[in-house]
Amino acid sequence: YCEYLYNIAENAKADIATCTYYINDDISKETFSALELEEKDILRSYYNFPYIKCCVWNKIYKRMILQEDFFDNDVRTTEDVIFTCKALLAAKKIVCTAESKYHYNVANLNSTMRAHLTAKKIDDLYLGHCKQIDLVETAYPEDKTLQIKTVEKLCDALIVAYNSAIFEKDKNNLKQLNNYINETYQKYKNLDILKNTKSKIKMILKYPNVYNFLFKFRHR
């Protein structure tokens, strides 16, 4: 895995090499086309091609682009979001292979990502994505499309967490997430984010009981 990514990075003279992956849940196996990307196209593809992802585990990095502040000590569960965004912004070129070289095991129910939501985890989720928004706005202040995509990442993450809180029947987590969703909506409601995402947010804020009922009904 590492040797393969190292070789394609060397051949492409890329700062980052990333691969597709198998997800070990007996359901998912994703495959995509190979890509070579440069400069701003790197970040655009981060939002458009799912296998680039915010995770660190399916990539190899050229040491010279990495900085000590890439890992954020303020957050725990979204530190990879911040790290990946900083690394992609620092990279001049990345190469993405269509071959699945990483096998991701999601069977561990005690892992950080699979464990129940906590107040700290929700805070980290919100803070990590907000820091990503700030990074993109600083790097590309005139590019509204990239900024909107980054805000959509935050919205999607909050909605996924809210749905998890519905399953867990945790009123405190639902309230905390509702506050963050409202804060996000008030701050970015004038942006042209995806209609489906915006409609879910409006439903959660205006009719939370109806949203919760419909979500549970669809996933019973």
N, C-alpha and C positions, 0 to 999 in steps of 0.2 A: 504493500500500500504506500508506504513512505518513499520507498525507492522508485516506484512507478511515478508518483507525483513529482519527485525530484527530477527525474529524467525528462518528463514533459515540460517542466518549468525551465530546465536548462535548454532544451531544444527550441522552445519558443522565446527564450530570453525574457521570461515573465517574472514578476515579483511575487505572484501568488499562483498556485495551482490548486484546482478544486475538482472533486469527482462526484459522480452520482453515487447512490447508496441503496442498500436493501434495508427495509424496516422490518424487524422481526416480530410482527404482530399477527402473522398468518393472513394478513389482508393486503398490505401495501407493498408494491414494488414499482418505483418510479424510474423511468428512463427518459433522457433528453438528448438533444443534439450537441455535438462538440462546438465550442466557441473559443475565439480569441478576441479579447476586448481591451481597449485602450482608453485612458483618461475618463472623460465624463460618461462614456458608454458603460463603464464598469458599474457605476452606481445605478444607472438606469436599469441595467440588467439584474442588479441585486433585487429590484422590486418586481421584475417581469419574469425571471427564471427561478422557480422555487428551489432548485437544487444548489444554487449559490448560497442561499440561506444566511441567517445571522450566526449560525453555530460555528465553532472553531474546529470541530472534529473531522470535517471532510476537506480540510485544506492544509497546505504547507506554505510557509512564508519565507521570503528572503530576509535574512537576519537584519540587513542594513535598513529596511524600512520600518522595523519595529522600534517603538519608543517605550520608555518605562511607564509613561502615563496611559498607555493603551488599556491596561486593566484598571478599572475604577473600584476603589476600596469602599465607596459609599453604598454600593449595591451588591447583592449576591446572586439573585436569580436572573438578572438581565445583564450581567457583566459581559456576556458574549455579544450582545447587541451592540454595546458601546465599542468593544474591542474590534469587532468585524467592520463596523462603520469607519472607525479610524484607520484600520488597515487598508480598506478599499479606497479611502480618500488619499492615502499615502502612496498607493501602488500606481505605477505608470502603465502596467500591462498585467492582465491575468489570463490564464488559460484554463478552460473547463473541458474535461474529458467526458465523453458519453458513456464510458465504462463504469459500472458500479463496483467500486473498490472498497467501500466501507460497509460494514454490516452493523446496523444500529439496533441494539437489543433494548426493547422497551418493556421487558417482562418484570423489571425490578420495581415493585410497587412502592418501595421505600426511597426511591431516588428523589432528588430535589424537585424535578419537574413533574413527577407523578404523585407526590405527597399532597395532602389536603392544603387548600389555600390557608394562608395566615395573613394577619394584618401587615407584617413585615414583607411578605412575598408580594402582596398587592402594592404596597408603597414602592418596592423595588421595581416592579413591572412598570408603574407609572413614571417613576423617576428616570429609569433607564431609557425609555422611549422618548421622554422629553429631552434628555441629553442628546439623543440621536437627532431629534428635530433641530436642536441648536447647532449641532455640528454641520448638518446639511445647509442650514440657512447661512451659516458663516462662510462655508466653502463656496456656495452657489447662491448668493443673495438675489440674483435676478431670475433664477430659474424656478418659477412658480410650480411647474409640473413636478419637479423633484420634491419640492417642499410639500405639495399636496400628497404625493405618494408616501412620504415619511409620516405625515399626520394620519393617513389611512392605516399605516402599520400600528400606530398607537390605538386608534379606534378599534381595529380588529382584535388587538390583544386584550383590550378592556372588555369587549363583547364576549370573547372566548372565556375570560375569567369570570364574567358575570354569569354565563351559562353554567360554568362549573359550580358556582356558588348556589345556583338554583338546585342542582342535583344534590349538593351537600346540605341544603336546607339551613344555611348559616345566615341568619338575619343581619348579624353585624357585618359580615363580609359583603352582603348585598347592599347594605347602606353605604359602606365605605366605597364600593365600586360605583354606586349610583352617584356619589359626590364627585368622584373623579371623572365619570362620564359627563356629568353636568358641567364641570369645570372645562373639560375639553371642548364640549359643544359650544359653550359661551365664548370661548376664545377663538374657535375656528369655524363657527357656523357660516361665515360668509365665503369660505373656501368651497370650491366646486369639487367636493369629494364624491365618491361613488354614491349613487342614489340609494342602492340597497343598504349600504353601511349607514347612511344618514337616516334612512327610514327606521332602521333597527334602533338607533340611538334615540330618535324622537319617541318611539314606542316605549322604550325603557323609561324615559323621563316622564312622559305624560300618562302612560297607562301601564305601570309596572306589573300590576296584578294580572292584567290581560296578557301581557308579554310572557310572564312566568307560566301562566296556565297553558298558553298555546305552545310554549317550548316543551313543557313536560308532556303535553298531549302528543306532540310530534315524535317525541323520543321515548315513549313508554314501551 
